[in-house]
Amino acid sequence: RLEEALLRVSSENYCVVNDGAKSPAVVLGISGKPHALLDVEAAQRDDLTVIKRFSGGGTVIVDGDTQFVTLVMNRDAHGSLPAPFPRPIMDWTGELYGARGGVFDGVRGFRLRENDYVVGEKKVGGNAQSISSGRWLHHTSFLFNFRDEMMRYLRHPEKTPEYRGGRSHAD
């Protein structure tokens, strides 16, 4: 809710960093359909919190080992900022995180693949965006300690990035 308010009400630029979720949860994008993306029965049985965010993007399991980073930017804040369209924003954040001097500079194999941040072939960060007239928001959930047992709540999505080659969430 904070990020949505910053996008819609404020005219300032922000980088919001949140260190982990209090308890494990599943976060769905605004158009995510729970029955298509989750084992709803298992989530209900285990009392797993399910959250729908206001932005787009896919489904992610979050917990105390998830680092959340949200950029809320004006279109004209700086000459190097991208046009407010999904691909230029993704490319710009890929450079922000991975380029020389970036957050993951020196992490062998870190790069942007399609819409995900990966190390080698393994996803380490998923993204979601909300774009409005003159402003945009880019969420990233960086997963630092993958827990295989949590993947049982996720169904294999209908659309997956090509680089995943049909792999399950646990692979």
C-alpha positions in Angstrom: 0.0 0.0 0.0 2.9 2.4 0.7 4.3 2.0 -2.8 0.9 2.5 -4.4 0.4 5.7 -2.4 3.9 7.0 -3.3 3.1 6.3 -7.0 -0.4 7.9 -7.0 -0.1 10.8 -4.5 3.5 11.9 -4.3 5.6 13.6 -7.0 8.9 12.6 -5.5 11.2 9.7 -6.6 11.8 6.9 -4.2 13.7 3.7 -3.7 11.9 1.6 -1.0 13.8 -1.4 0.4 12.0 -3.9 2.7 13.9 -6.7 4.4 11.8 -9.8 4.3 8.2 -10.7 5.1 7.1 -11.4 8.7 5.8 -14.8 7.6 5.7 -16.8 4.4 3.1 -15.6 1.9 2.2 -15.8 -1.8 2.0 -12.6 -3.7 -0.1 -12.5 -7.0 -0.1 -9.8 -9.6 -3.2 -7.8 -10.1 -4.5 -10.1 -12.9 -3.4 -13.3 -11.2 -6.1 -15.9 -10.8 -5.5 -17.9 -7.6 -7.0 -21.2 -8.8 -4.8 -21.1 -11.9 -1.6 -20.2 -10.1 -1.9 -21.8 -6.6 -2.8 -25.0 -4.9 -5.6 -23.1 -3.1 -6.5 -26.1 -0.9 -3.0 -26.5 0.4 -2.6 -22.8 1.0 -5.9 -22.7 2.9 -5.1 -25.9 4.9 -1.7 -24.5 5.9 -3.1 -21.0 6.6 -0.7 -19.4 4.0 -1.4 -15.7 3.5 -2.2 -14.8 -0.2 -1.8 -11.2 -1.2 -2.8 -9.5 -4.5 -0.7 -6.5 -5.3 -1.9 -3.5 -7.3 0.8 -3.9 -10.0 1.3 -6.6 -12.7 3.8 -9.3 -12.6 3.8 -13.0 -11.8 3.3 -15.0 -8.6 6.0 -15.3 -6.0 6.5 -17.0 -2.6 8.0 -14.5 -0.1 9.4 -14.9 3.4 12.0 -13.5 5.8 14.7 -14.2 3.2 13.1 -12.1 0.5 14.6 -8.6 -0.2 12.0 -6.2 -1.7 13.1 -3.2 -3.7 10.6 -0.8 -5.3 11.6 2.1 -7.5 8.9 4.9 -7.8 10.0 7.4 -10.4 8.9 10.4 -12.4 9.3 10.0 -16.1 11.6 13.0 -16.4 13.6 12.6 -13.1 16.9 12.1 -14.8 18.1 11.9 -18.4 19.1 8.2 -18.0 15.7 7.0 -16.9 13.8 5.0 -19.5 10.6 5.8 -21.2 7.7 4.6 -19.1 7.2 1.3 -20.9 7.8 -2.2 -19.6 10.8 -3.3 -21.7 12.9 -0.1 -21.3 12.3 -0.1 -17.5 13.4 -3.7 -17.3 16.5 -3.0 -19.3 17.4 0.0 -17.2 16.9 -1.9 -13.9 19.0 -4.8 -15.3 21.8 -2.3 -15.8 21.2 -0.6 -12.5 21.6 -3.9 -10.6 24.1 -5.7 -12.8 26.4 -3.2 -14.4 29.9 -2.3 -13.2 29.3 -0.6 -9.8 25.8 -2.0 -9.6 24.4 -3.9 -6.7 25.3 -7.3 -8.1 28.6 -6.2 -9.8 31.0 -9.1 -9.2 28.3 -11.8 -8.8 29.3 -14.2 -11.5 26.4 -14.9 -13.9 24.0 -12.2 -12.7 22.0 -10.7 -15.5 18.5 -9.9 -16.7 16.9 -12.8 -18.6 13.6 -11.8 -20.2 11.7 -10.4 -17.2 13.7 -12.0 -14.4 17.0 -11.5 -12.7 19.1 -14.7 -12.8 22.4 -16.1 -11.7 23.4 -18.5 -14.3 20.1 -20.1 -15.3 18.4 -19.8 -11.9 15.9 -17.1 -11.1 16.9 -14.9 -8.1 14.5 -12.0 -8.7 11.0 -11.4 -10.1 9.5 -8.1 -11.1 6.2 -6.3 -11.4 5.4 -2.9 -12.7 2.8 -0.2 -12.7 3.0 2.6 -15.2 0.9 5.7 -15.2 1.0 9.0 -16.9 4.4 10.5 -16.2 5.3 8.0 -13.4 6.3 4.4 -13.1 6.9 1.9 -10.3 9.1 -1.2 -10.5 8.9 -3.9 -7.8 11.6 -6.6 -7.4 11.5 -9.5 -5.0 15.0 -10.9 -4.6 15.0 -14.5 -3.3 18.0 -15.1 -1.1 17.3 -18.5 0.4 15.2 -20.7 -1.8 13.0 -23.1 0.1 12.0 -26.0 -2.1 9.2 -27.1 0.2 7.4 -23.8 -0.4 7.1 -24.4 -4.1 4.3 -27.0 -3.5 1.9 -24.1 -3.2 2.6 -22.9 -6.8 1.1 -24.4 -9.9 3.1 -24.4 -13.1 2.1 -21.1 -14.8 0.6 -21.2 -18.3 3.2 -18.7 -19.5 6.8 -19.1 -18.5 10.0 -17.4 -19.6 11.6 -19.2 -22.5 14.9 -19.6 -20.6 13.2 -21.8 -18.0 12.7 -24.5 -20.6 9.6 -25.8 -18.9 11.4 -26.4 -15.6 9.3 -26.6 -12.5 9.7 -24.0 -9.7 11.8 -26.4 -7.7 14.3 -27.1 -10.5 
